[in-house]
Amino acid sequence: MQDNKPLWVPSAEAVARSPIHAFIERCNGEFGLSLSGFDDLHAWSVAEREKFWSTVWDFCGVKGERGAEVLVDGDSMLGARFFPDATLNFAENLLPGRGEADAIIFRGEDKAEDRWSWDRLRALVSRLQQAFAALGIGKGDRIAAMMPNIPETVAAMLAAASIGAIWSSCSPDFGEQGVLDRFGQIGPRLFIACDAYWYSGKLQDVGSKVAAVAKSLGVPTIVVHYAGDAEAVAGKTSEASTLEAFIAPYEASEIVFTPLAFGHPLYILFSSGTTGVPKCIVHSAGGTLLQHLKEHRLHCGLQAGEKLFYFTTCGWMMWNWLVSGLASGATLCLFDGSPFAPDGNVLFDYAEAEKFAIFGTSAKYIDAVRKSGLTPRKSHDLSSLRLMTSTGSPLSPEGFTFVYEGIKQDVQLASISGGTDIVSCFVLGNPLQPVWRGEIQGPGLGLAVDVWDDDGKPVRGEKGELVCTKAFPSMPVMFWNDPDGAKYRAAYFERFDNVWCHGDFAEWTEHGGLVIHGRSDATLNPGGVRIGTAEIYNQVEQMDEVAEALCIGQEWDDDVRVILFVRLAPGVTLTEDLVKAIKTRIRTGASPRHVPAKIIAVADIPRTKSGKIVELAVREVVHGRPVKNQEALANPEALRLFADLSELRD
């Protein structure tokens, strides 16, 4: 496919029936405007934040009392407050449905399948709410969960939110210390865990880990049955009971939703923690709800009754994003396990059977499907699929091409980027504009996104720092255990005064889209020229011989030299000819400056639990510096492969 032509263009009919089109019409009518497309709407949404966010509240039907004021101290990034007089309850907004229609559909790798109606979901939320209250859990108390992506996890979160408790979760594949590094900081009143889970065809026992974590936290524990023996796990854990026993005294009744301030804490999410103890990022109920509704309804066009899927664990913010789809009346499609067990058709089988409207996944997954030789476009009926989203790392131009050639031709592909820091996206797709190869469609509505150079000046057609120059509702409320806000300010506001600096290396395109070139703290600077690691990955990982790559800058001879590590495909060895081919590919596809000084084959590449490679941790190992929190990694043993390498001594 040619780069001078878009990969996808929305039809006039699709545009006309999209919620964002209706939103524009509403704004035009209500405020006497003549907005005619996404660019107009975005410019207005940033210039008139009060009108924009209040219209989002009304258009999306937020349940609550909005109050008179929309934005106070709006010129201050850290001082701004949205809807300061408003009250709402997050759980009430996520439970709009009643009856026997599907609220949640679940599939597990162990062939488990289940369907939860709105009434079934409400019933468990009600019983959990009563059980939480009986323990004395209330506003501001923390509930910590080490759970798979199953319906019970959603119900427990909603029950917590209904009474104003703060929810925090991780996935059960975290090691004991990784769990304690997170939950140990926030002082939970209750710990919820599963009895076991399946991954890659193997039953993973977590009984001893649950007991150890519960003992360290010193709080009551609820063991949820999934793949093991919940009674046995509870029996070996102090102050523990099964979920069934925990809710047994309570009958389902009408859920009581406690009205809470817009800024009341809802979630504590954690940074990846690969360079230290994870930061505890606190997000508000109102900010999370409003931002997710905006992204789901306007950017994704989500309608009531549609099937929304995201391949995620409960340790990644995309789980929080996915669950908010309930607020739009969508049916959540949950999956837990490996997407390649028994083979790479698993998720496409699910998409075909349940008729997904939205299929969300990671760039790594798309690349893995491409390299597996699968062509779902030919093997599956994906006629219901209208939007595919990709995040976790930049999606390569070849990844874009594969989606259209290998998965579906008539689909909107939205590469999205934001993160745990804002529990949402800075840049993402929209249904009104074309999709161009290798490009994110544009910035989020209401977000003053820009790209700045080192001097704090906006740049076009060149790389710079991704920034947001005005406050927005889903900024963190605070960091936990950061009483004076020093950690919070250091994370985002040290680089530019009163401007959020996100830490991504980005570039505007001629189409008004964006390209993310990787994390700016992992940016390479050979000879003082800034190079994004994603630019190198985009070239190397398209080669059949290379399964995965990781690039760092090594301090060398008063400069920095580019080092490329490659995990090769099975049966491939790193010969001189392959080294030459890799360098040629990088030189011609990127530039001579991108060509690494050294290319080294490794057996594995370390990554976080959510699949992101950890360039900074490898950089520390190469330079002989300690990596403080290896529990954050899915495969921490891989770091040893990078220590004291003879190839890096000359």
GUKOLRO-960965 format. One record per residue (C-alpha): residue number from 1; residue in one letter; z, x, y. Coordinates in steps of 0.001 Angstrom, whole numbers. Each point is the difference from the previous one (the first is absolute). Example, Ala and Ser with C-alpha at 12.3 -4.5 7.8 and 13.67 -1.06 7.14 Angstrom:
2
SITE    k  r        z        x        y
SITE    1  A     7800    12300    -4500
SITE    2  S     -660     1370     3440
//
This chain:
650
SITE    k  r        z        x        y
SITE    1  M        0        0        0
SITE    2  Q     -913     1264     3452
SITE    3  D     2761      765     2499
SITE    4  N    -2091    -1382     2881
SITE    5  K      256    -3480    -1465
SITE    6  P     3217    -1928     -601
SITE    7  L     1110     -523    -3588
SITE    8  W      986    -3599      715
SITE    9  V     -582    -2473     2806
SITE   10  P     1907    -3305      170
SITE   11  S    -2124    -3113     -209
SITE   12  A      -17    -2445     2892
SITE   13  E     1493    -2611    -2322
SITE   14  A     2865     2289    -1060
SITE   15  V      762      858     3616
SITE   16  A       10    -3659     1024
SITE   17  R     2538    -1001    -2651
SITE   18  S     2282     3022      418
SITE   19  P     3491     -522     1420
SITE   20  I     -591     2741     2575
SITE   21  H    -2956    -1969     1385
SITE   22  A     2227    -3057      344
SITE   23  F     2618     2202     1667
SITE   24  I    -2510     1228     2582
SITE   25  E    -1057    -3583      736
SITE   26  R     3635     -945      472
SITE   27  C      637     2892     2401
SITE   28  N    -3144     -830     1970
SITE   29  G     1030    -3627      334
SITE   30  E     3654      587      743
SITE   31  F     -396     2830     2507
SITE   32  G    -3433     -695     1466
SITE   33  L    -1537     3101    -1544
SITE   34  S    -3472      824    -1275
SITE   35  L      815     2385    -2843
SITE   36  S    -3073      391    -2191
SITE   37  G      937     2367    -2831
SITE   38  F     2541     2380    -1445
SITE   39  D     -272     2665     2716
SITE   40  D      605    -2593     2715
SITE   41  L     2935    -1435    -1910
SITE   42  H     1562     3396     -604
SITE   43  A     -273     1050     3646
SITE   44  W     1624    -3275     1093
SITE   45  S     2718      221    -2675
SITE   46  V     1107     3375     1341
SITE   47  A     -308     -912     3691
SITE   48  E     1824    -3327     -457
SITE   49  R     2508      670    -2748
SITE   50  E     2282    -2904      907
SITE   51  K    -2803    -2553     -185
SITE   52  F    -1430     1566    -3143
SITE   53  W     3195      161    -2053
SITE   54  S     1158    -3464     1093
SITE   55  T    -3388    -1379    -1095
SITE   56  V      350     1784    -3356
SITE   57  W     3395    -1710     -405
SITE   58  D    -1518    -3425      664
SITE   59  F    -3295      501    -1841
SITE   60  C     1744     1220    -3146
SITE   61  G     2602    -2747      108
SITE   62  V     3118     2151       80
SITE   63  K     3083    -2048     -865
SITE   64  G     2764      679     2512
SITE   65  E     1018     -331     3633
SITE   66  R    -2211     2195     2136
SITE   67  G     2112       81     3146
SITE   68  A    -1207      324     3568
SITE   69  E     -812     3707      237
SITE   70  V    -2589     1844    -2064
SITE   71  L      430     3613     1134
SITE   72  V     2734     1763     1958
SITE   73  D     -298     3555     1335
SITE   74  G    -3513      191    -1418
SITE   75  D     -871     3290     1706
SITE   76  S     2606     1873    -2034
SITE   77  M     -937      877    -3574
SITE   78  L     3636      352    -1056
SITE   79  G     1467    -2655     2278
SITE   80  A    -2500    -2835     -459
SITE   81  R     1250    -3162    -1704
SITE   82  F    -2311    -2708    -1316
SITE   83  F     1192    -3627      -97
SITE   84  P     3565      944     1044
SITE   85  D     1222    -3615      -92
SITE   86  A    -1777    -1057    -3197
SITE   87  T     1658     -951    -3276
SITE   88  L    -1689     -290    -3394
SITE   89  N      523      666    -3676
SITE   90  F    -2453     2219    -1828
SITE   91  A      515    -1669    -3379
SITE   92  E     -572    -3474     1432
SITE   93  N    -3356     1150     1310
SITE   94  L     -951     1441    -3399
SITE   95  L      797    -3210    -1841
SITE   96  P    -2379    -2552     1548
SITE   97  G    -1019    -1594    -3302
SITE   98  R     1511    -2458    -2449
SITE   99  G    -1185    -1445    -3277
SITE  100  E    -1703     1372    -3078
SITE  101  A    -2801     2001     1650
SITE  102  D      122     3748     -654
SITE  103  A     2038     2057     2430
SITE  104  I      -26     3148    -2152
SITE  105  I    -2120     1126    -2948
SITE  106  F     1202     3013    -1960
SITE  107  R    -1556     2366    -2486
SITE  108  G     1714     2984    -1560
SITE  109  E    -1429     2909    -1893
SITE  110  D     1886    -1124    -3109
SITE  111  K    -2298    -3058      -92
SITE  112  A     2664    -2098     1724
SITE  113  E    -1385    -2932     1972
SITE  114  D     1845    -2570     2038
SITE  115  R     -593    -2600     2679
SITE  116  W     2582    -1094     2523
SITE  117  S     -403    -3257     1894
SITE  118  W     1391     -424     3483
SITE  119  D     2780    -2145    -1473
SITE  120  R      900     2626    -2604
SITE  121  L      122     2707     2672
SITE  122  R     2119    -2167     2293
SITE  123  A     2403     -802    -2841
SITE  124  L      743     3653     -752
SITE  125  V      317      827     3712
SITE  126  S     2539    -2823      345
SITE  127  R     2108     1117    -2965
SITE  128  L      -99     3652     1093
SITE  129  Q      951     -958     3537
SITE  130  Q     3097    -1794    -1277
SITE  131  A      910     2894    -2291
SITE  132  F     -403     2546     2812
SITE  133  A     2206    -2101     2283
SITE  134  A     2655     -271    -2725
SITE  135  L      200     3808        6
SITE  136  G      652     -128     3729
SITE  137  I    -3399     1414      906
SITE  138  G    -1178    -1109     3428
SITE  139  K    -1708     1066     3210
SITE  140  G     -712     3703      196
SITE  141  D     1147      836    -3529
SITE  142  R    -2423     2082    -2028
SITE  143  I    -1415     -918    -3404
SITE  144  A    -1716     2853    -1839
SITE  145  A    -2488     -578    -2823
SITE  146  M    -1566     2404    -2502
SITE  147  M    -2523    -2448    -1326
SITE  148  P    -3542     -421    -1331
SITE  149  N    -2505    -2136     1873
SITE  150  I      998    -3266    -1704
SITE  151  P      675    -3519     1356
SITE  152  E     3789      381     -293
SITE  153  T     -165     2853     2515
SITE  154  V    -1715    -2248     2533
SITE  155  A     2581    -2748     -558
SITE  156  A     2918     2411      457
SITE  157  M    -1479     1311     3261
SITE  158  L     -473    -3549     1309
SITE  159  A     3555     -932     -943
SITE  160  A     1284     3068     1855
SITE  161  A    -2076     -829     3077
SITE  162  S     1111    -3637      -49
SITE  163  I     3600     1024      780
SITE  164  G     -814     2919     2288
SITE  165  A      656     2783    -2505
SITE  166  I    -2172     3127      223
SITE  167  W    -2305      728    -2932
SITE  168  S     -929     3460    -1227
SITE  169  S    -1966      807    -3139
SITE  170  C    -1505     2794    -2037
SITE  171  S    -1894       68    -3279
SITE  172  P     1745      733    -3331
SITE  173  D    -1996     3197     -547
SITE  174  F     2116     1783     2630
SITE  175  G     2410     2561    -1421
SITE  176  E     3732     -552      318
SITE  177  Q      352     2373     2936
SITE  178  G    -3056    -1504     1705
SITE  179  V     1617    -3443     -181
SITE  180  L     3319     1316     1312
SITE  181  D    -1699     1977     2787
SITE  182  R    -1198    -3372     1253
SITE  183  F     2608    -2593     -834
SITE  184  G     2924     2390      371
SITE  185  Q     -700      178     3727
SITE  186  I      114    -3735      680
SITE  187  G     3214    -1125    -1724
SITE  188  P    -1285    -3032    -1926
SITE  189  R     2303    -2842    -1050
SITE  190  L    -2066     -744    -3108
SITE  191  F    -2360     1918    -2275
SITE  192  I    -2781    -1794    -1902
SITE  193  A    -1920     1728    -2777
SITE  194  C    -2242     -747    -2967
SITE  195  D      782      719    -3650
SITE  196  A    -3245     1918     -725
SITE  197  Y    -3665       70      973
SITE  198  W    -3380      893    -1433
SITE  199  Y    -2270     2758     1247
SITE  200  S    -3132     1472    -1558
SITE  201  G      649    -1609    -3349
SITE  202  K     3598     1183     -295
SITE  203  L     3256    -1901      348
SITE  204  Q     2127     1777     2603
SITE  205  D     3738     -359     -588
SITE  206  V     2093       46     3177
SITE  207  G     3387    -1012    -1412
SITE  208  S     1770     3318      529
SITE  209  K    -1494      359     3480
SITE  210  V     1170    -3484      997
SITE  211  A     3526      778    -1195
SITE  212  A       82     3358     1835
SITE  213  V    -1328    -1402     3275
SITE  214  A     2350    -2988     -152
SITE  215  K     2972     2309     -589
SITE  216  S     -944     2179     2981
SITE  217  L     -566    -2968     2291
SITE  218  G     3225    -1660    -1193
SITE  219  V    -1255    -3549      504
SITE  220  P     -671    -3009    -2250
SITE  221  T    -3287      210    -1894
SITE  222  I    -2413    -2690    -1151
SITE  223  V    -2298      878    -2923
SITE  224  V    -3251    -1978     -110
SITE  225  H    -1753     -449    -3313
SITE  226  Y    -3567     1275      -72
SITE  227  A     -954     2266    -2891
SITE  228  G     3315      968    -1633
SITE  229  D     3440    -1326     -855
SITE  230  A     1698    -1104     3216
SITE  231  E     3281     -858    -1722
SITE  232  A      227     3446    -1585
SITE  233  V     -702     1757     3306
SITE  234  A     2539    -2180     1810
SITE  235  G     2530      689    -2752
SITE  236  K     -225     3745      621
SITE  237  T      268     -372     3781
SITE  238  S     3252     -580     1855
SITE  239  E      279    -3196     2041
SITE  240  A    -3338    -1197    -1343
SITE  241  S    -1410    -3289    -1198
SITE  242  T    -3400    -1290     -955
SITE  243  L    -1964    -2093     2447
SITE  244  E      447    -3027    -2243
SITE  245  A     3781      370      -20
SITE  246  F       80      719     3732
SITE  247  I    -1687    -3282      957
SITE  248  A     1339    -2134    -2869
SITE  249  P     2745    -1705     2053
SITE  250  Y    -2458    -1284     2597
SITE  251  E    -2468    -2850      -36
SITE  252  A    -3189      107     2043
SITE  253  S      319    -1928     3249
SITE  254  E    -1503       44     3475
SITE  255  I      -37     3529     1341
SITE  256  V     2078      561     3127
SITE  257  F    -1904     2221     2424
SITE  258  T     2264     1797     2475
SITE  259  P    -1593      187     3486
SITE  260  L      -89     3625     1108
SITE  261  A    -1127     1950     3036
SITE  262  F    -3648     1141       90
SITE  263  G     1204     3607     -154
SITE  264  H     2474     -520    -2848
SITE  265  P     -422     2698    -2687
SITE  266  L    -1990    -1144    -3032
SITE  267  Y    -1089     3107    -1922
SITE  268  I     1030     3610     -355
SITE  269  L    -3021     2047    -1062
SITE  270  F        1     3710     -725
SITE  271  S    -2223     2857     1046
SITE  272  S    -1454     1975    -2888
SITE  273  G     2763     2567      282
SITE  274  T    -2064     2959    -1168
SITE  275  T     1377     2336     2686
SITE  276  G     3616    -1267       35
SITE  277  V     2148    -3025     -719
SITE  278  P    -2090    -3137      623
SITE  279  K      332    -1623     3403
SITE  280  C     1355    -3570     -167
SITE  281  I    -2340    -2080     2160
SITE  282  V     1351    -3416      993
SITE  283  H    -2470    -2805      697
SITE  284  S      672    -3356     1624
SITE  285  A     -575    -3451    -1443
SITE  286  G    -1977    -1267     2986
SITE  287  G    -2084     3106      553
SITE  288  T     -919      283    -3667
SITE  289  L     -860    -3689     -291
SITE  290  L    -2126     -164     3141
SITE  291  Q    -1874     3229     -722
SITE  292  H     -722     -968    -3612
SITE  293  L    -1120    -3491      955
SITE  294  K    -2366     1515     2548
SITE  295  E    -1439     2436    -2521
SITE  296  H     -287    -2537    -2797
SITE  297  R    -1367    -2922     1986
SITE  298  L    -2131     1721     2655
SITE  299  H     -993     3349    -1502
SITE  300  C     -245    -1104    -3646
SITE  301  G     -914    -3660      564
SITE  302  L     2620    -1090    -2538
SITE  303  Q       80    -3745     -628
SITE  304  A     2523    -2201    -1804
SITE  305  G     -656     -124    -3727
SITE  306  E    -1981     3243     -155
SITE  307  K      959     2679    -2521
SITE  308  L     1360     3176     1592
SITE  309  F      386     3152    -2115
SITE  310  Y     1204     3485      846
SITE  311  F      513     2733    -2548
SITE  312  T     3379     1315     1067
SITE  313  T     3527      767    -1117
SITE  314  C     3225    -1140     1661
SITE  315  G      432     3504     1396
SITE  316  W    -3049     -252     2259
SITE  317  M     -221    -2017     3221
SITE  318  M    -3090    -1765    -1303
SITE  319  W     2392    -2033    -2175
SITE  320  N     1699    -1319     3136
SITE  321  W    -3426     -688     1494
SITE  322  L    -1185    -1797    -3125
SITE  323  V     3056    -2242     -279
SITE  324  S     -494    -1247     3568
SITE  325  G    -3209    -1662    -1212
SITE  326  L     2214    -2900    -1088
SITE  327  A      449     -875     3691
SITE  328  S    -3700     -897      179
SITE  329  G      296    -2211    -3084
SITE  330  A    -1878     2512    -2146
SITE  331  T      625      551    -3704
SITE  332  L     1313     3499     -671
SITE  333  C    -1515     1824    -2964
SITE  334  L     2472     2621    -1198
SITE  335  F     -655     2787    -2488
SITE  336  D     2379     2552    -1465
SITE  337  G    -1048     3004    -2055
SITE  338  S    -2862     2468     -209
SITE  339  P    -3404    -1185     1261
SITE  340  F    -1628     2087    -2751
SITE  341  A     1901    -1272    -3036
SITE  342  P    -1702     -604    -2300
SITE  343  D    -3018      759     2249
SITE  344  G    -1291     -327     3541
SITE  345  N    -1119    -3616     -434
SITE  346  V     3541    -1383      169
SITE  347  L       96     -936     3669
SITE  348  F    -3583    -1240       48
SITE  349  D      758    -2196    -3020
SITE  350  Y     2903    -1408     2021
SITE  351  A    -2193     -477     3093
SITE  352  E    -2621    -1865    -1995
SITE  353  A     2460    -2226    -1855
SITE  354  E     2012    -1027     3061
SITE  355  K    -2838       73     2535
SITE  356  F     1515     2388     2522
SITE  357  A    -1134     -565     3576
SITE  358  I     1576     3302     1127
SITE  359  F      314     3097    -2181
SITE  360  G     2155     2731     1514
SITE  361  T      375     3455    -1465
SITE  362  S       42     3719      822
SITE  363  A    -2808     2418      775
SITE  364  K     1116     2051    -3011
SITE  365  Y     -478    -3021    -2277
SITE  366  I    -3509     -657     1303
SITE  367  D     -905     3642     -573
SITE  368  A     1503      -82    -3496
SITE  369  V    -2060    -3087     -889
SITE  370  R    -3109     1740     1328
SITE  371  K      660     3122    -2061
SITE  372  S      731    -2060    -3125
SITE  373  G    -3616    -1208      -12
SITE  374  L      943    -3685      231
SITE  375  T    -2233    -2434     1896
SITE  376  P     2004    -3199      470
SITE  377  R    -2911    -1480     1933
SITE  378  K    -1867     -222    -3311
SITE  379  S     2890     -689    -2370
SITE  380  H     2039    -2572     1918
SITE  381  D     -483    -3224     1924
SITE  382  L     1492      807     3389
SITE  383  S    -1707    -2825     1874
SITE  384  S     3282    -1191     1535
SITE  385  L      789     3447     1451
SITE  386  R     -735      123     3729
SITE  387  L     2229     2856     1206
SITE  388  M      969     3313    -1557
SITE  389  T     2543     2155     1790
SITE  390  S      814     3666     -534
SITE  391  T     2896     2094     1244
SITE  392  G     2397     2789     -985
SITE  393  S    -2413     2739     1056
SITE  394  P    -3356       56     1798
SITE  395  L    -2802    -1600    -2007
SITE  396  S    -2917     2421     -221
SITE  397  P    -3526    -1016     1042
SITE  398  E     -953      247    -3680
SITE  399  G     2837    -2382     -795
SITE  400  F    -1493    -2505     2429
SITE  401  T    -3380      383    -1667
SITE  402  F     1477     -477    -3465
SITE  403  V     1710    -3263      944
SITE  404  Y    -3368    -1486     1010
SITE  405  E    -2025     1541    -2806
SITE  406  G     2576     -220    -2783
SITE  407  I     2379    -2861      798
SITE  408  K    -1633    -2642     2204
SITE  409  Q    -2827       -2     2505
SITE  410  D     1026    -3023     2080
SITE  411  V     3602      868      789
SITE  412  Q     1826     1112     3123
SITE  413  L     1549     3412     -633
SITE  414  A     2921      693     2283
SITE  415  S     1460     3470      -21
SITE  416  I     3415     -385     1620
SITE  417  S     2607     2432     1311
SITE  418  G     3478     -298     1429
SITE  419  G     3042      451    -2120
SITE  420  T     3658     -349     -777
SITE  421  D      806      869     3618
SITE  422  I    -1424    -3316     1258
SITE  423  V      -48    -1921    -3331
SITE  424  S    -3611     -871      852
SITE  425  C    -3250     1469     1333
SITE  426  F    -1088     1698     3190
SITE  427  V    -3666     -131    -1012
SITE  428  L    -1635    -2365    -2485
SITE  429  G    -2851    -2407     -628
SITE  430  N    -1091    -3209     1650
SITE  431  P    -2387    -2735    -1178
SITE  432  L    -2137       14     3156
SITE  433  Q    -1583     3448      -92
SITE  434  P    -2155     2084    -2350
SITE  435  V     1374     2549    -2453
SITE  436  W    -1346     3509      494
SITE  437  R      157     2682    -2658
SITE  438  G     3132     2113      274
SITE  439  E     1431    -1923     2968
SITE  440  I     3024    -2202      548
SITE  441  Q    -1277    -3024     1904
SITE  442  G     2375      170     2942
SITE  443  P     3502     -216     1482
SITE  444  G     2549    -2709     -650
SITE  445  L      174    -2893     2427
SITE  446  G     2810      351     2520
SITE  447  L      238     3739     -652
SITE  448  A    -1019     2444     2731
SITE  449  V    -1401     2531    -2464
SITE  450  D    -1764     3114     1287
SITE  451  V     -831     3602     -893
SITE  452  W     1381     2707     2283
SITE  453  D     -527     3730      269
SITE  454  D     2820     2526      235
SITE  455  D      248     -573     3759
SITE  456  G      578    -3724     -425
SITE  457  K    -3469    -1033     1133
SITE  458  P    -2144    -2590    -1829
SITE  459  V    -2956     1481    -1864
SITE  460  R    -3155    -1491    -1481
SITE  461  G    -2197     1633    -2609
SITE  462  E     2550     2683     -764
SITE  463  K     3134      204    -2079
SITE  464  G     3492     -495     1351
SITE  465  E     3374    -1636     -517
SITE  466  L      182    -3704     -838
SITE  467  V     2282    -1593     2580
SITE  468  C     1141    -3429     1132
SITE  469  T      675     -201     3715
SITE  470  K     1797    -3353      234
SITE  471  A     2896    -1539    -1892
SITE  472  F     -692    -2459    -2824
SITE  473  P     2193    -2377    -2042
SITE  474  S      106     1902    -3312
SITE  475  M     1407     3225     1370
SITE  476  P     3158      931    -1917
SITE  477  V     3229    -1494     1244
SITE  478  M     1621     3366     -647
SITE  479  F      583     2608    -2678
SITE  480  W     3101     -579    -2110
SITE  481  N     2794     2529      692
SITE  482  D    -1643     1021     3280
SITE  483  P     2516    -1351     2547
SITE  484  D    -1455     1685     3066
SITE  485  G    -3637     -490    -1038
SITE  486  A     -701     3737      -84
SITE  487  K    -1769      -77    -3386
SITE  488  Y    -2097    -2973     1063
SITE  489  R    -1090     1630     3256
SITE  490  A     -736     3291    -1750
SITE  491  A    -2194    -1733    -2570
SITE  492  Y    -2433    -1643     2425
SITE  493  F      682      806     3656
SITE  494  E      487     3768      293
SITE  495  R    -3700      777      345
SITE  496  F     -853    -2355     2880
SITE  497  D     2416    -1685     2384
SITE  498  N      333    -3774     -538
SITE  499  V    -2926        7    -2448
SITE  500  W      155     -454    -3766
SITE  501  C    -1604     3021    -1709
SITE  502  H     -635    -1007    -3571
SITE  503  G     -768     3373    -1561
SITE  504  D    -3540     -810    -1114
SITE  505  F    -3016     2122      909
SITE  506  A    -2633    -2543     1073
SITE  507  E    -3344     -488     1723
SITE  508  W    -1799    -2917     1646
SITE  509  T    -3537     -649    -1255
SITE  510  E    -3071    -1114     1931
SITE  511  H      445    -3484    -1500
SITE  512  G     3524     -405     1396
SITE  513  G     1519      714    -3398
SITE  514  L     2317     2791    -1040
SITE  515  V      111     2786    -2540
SITE  516  I     3348     1362    -1170
SITE  517  H     -274     3693     -835
SITE  518  G     3431      289    -1606
SITE  519  R     3525      570     1248
SITE  520  S       54     2074     3167
SITE  521  D     3018     1971    -1212
SITE  522  A    -2202     1118    -2904
SITE  523  T    -2927      846     2286
SITE  524  L    -1531     3424     -570
SITE  525  N     -425     2366     2928
SITE  526  P    -2106     2997    -1071
SITE  527  G    -1018     1941     3068
SITE  528  G     1653    -2666     2152
SITE  529  V    -2488    -2703    -1065
SITE  530  R     1620    -3206    -1275
SITE  531  I    -1346    -1188    -3347
SITE  532  G     1073    -3144    -1843
SITE  533  T      678      411    -3704
SITE  534  A    -1744    -3312     -751
SITE  535  E    -3272     1528     1179
SITE  536  I      239     2564    -2805
SITE  537  Y     1107    -2549    -2619
SITE  538  N    -2944    -2225      890
SITE  539  Q    -2324     2772    -1130
SITE  540  V     1808     1539    -2943
SITE  541  E     1201    -3128    -1755
SITE  542  Q    -3528    -1368     -268
SITE  543  M     -852     2830    -2396
SITE  544  D      215    -1053    -3643
SITE  545  E     1653     3305     -873
SITE  546  V     2963     -672     2330
SITE  547  A     2519    -2690     -928
SITE  548  E     2260      521     3015
SITE  549  A      585     2476     2809
SITE  550  L     2731     1117     2386
SITE  551  C     -485     2154     3067
SITE  552  I     2484     1939     2109
SITE  553  G       10     2619     2703
SITE  554  Q     1573     3308    -1032
SITE  555  E     1467     2220     2698
SITE  556  W    -2008     3217     -281
SITE  557  D     -661     3018     2204
SITE  558  D     1308    -1653     3196
SITE  559  D    -2220    -3033     -646
SITE  560  V     -378    -2808    -2520
SITE  561  R    -2408       32    -2902
SITE  562  V    -1132    -3058    -1960
SITE  563  I     1092     -139    -3645
SITE  564  L    -1489    -2602    -2332
SITE  565  F     1659     -921    -3274
SITE  566  V    -2052    -1968    -2514
SITE  567  R      938    -1903    -3131
SITE  568  L    -3156      148    -2049
SITE  569  A    -1491    -2633    -2286
SITE  570  P      762      376    -3724
SITE  571  G    -1922     2873    -1565
SITE  572  V     -986     1573     3341
SITE  573  T     1023     3528     1004
SITE  574  L     -105     1571     3437
SITE  575  T    -2862     2455     -335
SITE  576  E    -1512     2057     2801
SITE  577  D    -2948    -2373      -11
SITE  578  L     2285    -3022      461
SITE  579  V     1880     1730     2812
SITE  580  K    -3327      658     1699
SITE  581  A    -1110    -3601     -542
SITE  582  I     3239    -1345     1503
SITE  583  K     -303     2236     3056
SITE  584  T    -3653     -947      462
SITE  585  R      865    -3685     -224
SITE  586  I     2716      396     2643
SITE  587  R    -2180     2160     2270
SITE  588  T    -2927    -2411      -22
SITE  589  G     1994    -3247     -115
SITE  590  A     2663      939     2559
SITE  591  S     -468     3343     1785
SITE  592  P      327     3738     -573
SITE  593  R     3472     -123     1572
SITE  594  H     1162    -2346    -2771
SITE  595  V     -866     2447    -2793
SITE  596  P     3219     1190    -1668
SITE  597  A      876     3657     -196
SITE  598  K     1303     -531    -3520
SITE  599  I     -654    -2600    -2693
SITE  600  I     2603     -127    -2772
SITE  601  A       60    -2195    -3097
SITE  602  V     3316    -1691     -873
SITE  603  A      972    -2209    -2924
SITE  604  D     1585    -2692     2159
SITE  605  I      456    -1024     3612
SITE  606  P     3352    -1381     1228
SITE  607  R       30    -3497     1433
SITE  608  T     2464    -2604     1226
SITE  609  K      927    -3101    -1971
SITE  610  S    -2686    -1914     1880
SITE  611  G    -2665     2551     -954
SITE  612  K     -315     2002     3218
SITE  613  I     -507     3732     -437
SITE  614  V     2655     2095     1729
SITE  615  E    -1708     2721     1992
SITE  616  L     3100      917     1983
SITE  617  A     2130      530    -3104
SITE  618  V    -2651     2277    -1519
SITE  619  R     -270     1889     3279
SITE  620  E     3761      622     -102
SITE  621  V     -154     1283    -3595
SITE  622  V    -2917     2320      767
SITE  623  H     1971     1528     2853
SITE  624  G     3114      400    -2130
SITE  625  R     1968    -2691     1786
SITE  626  P     2087    -2617    -1848
SITE  627  V    -1155    -3592     -451
SITE  628  K     3130    -1968      736
SITE  629  N     -617    -3310    -1738
SITE  630  Q    -2066      316    -3122
SITE  631  E     1387    -3320    -1282
SITE  632  A    -2531    -1686     2278
SITE  633  L    -2818     1280    -2188
SITE  634  A    -1495    -1667    -3042
SITE  635  N     -603     3411    -1600
SITE  636  P     2308     2558     1664
SITE  637  E     -619     2505    -2794
SITE  638  A    -3520      484     1417
SITE  639  L     1431     1879     2991
SITE  640  R      760     2978    -2251
SITE  641  L    -3729      495     -476
SITE  642  F     -309     1110     3643
SITE  643  A     2854     2504      150
SITE  644  D     -629     3734      352
SITE  645  L    -3713     -135     -796
SITE  646  S    -1595     3416     -328
SITE  647  E    -3263    -1357     1453
SITE  648  L     1745     -583     3327
SITE  649  R     1269     3546      444
SITE  650  D    -3301     1454     1210
//
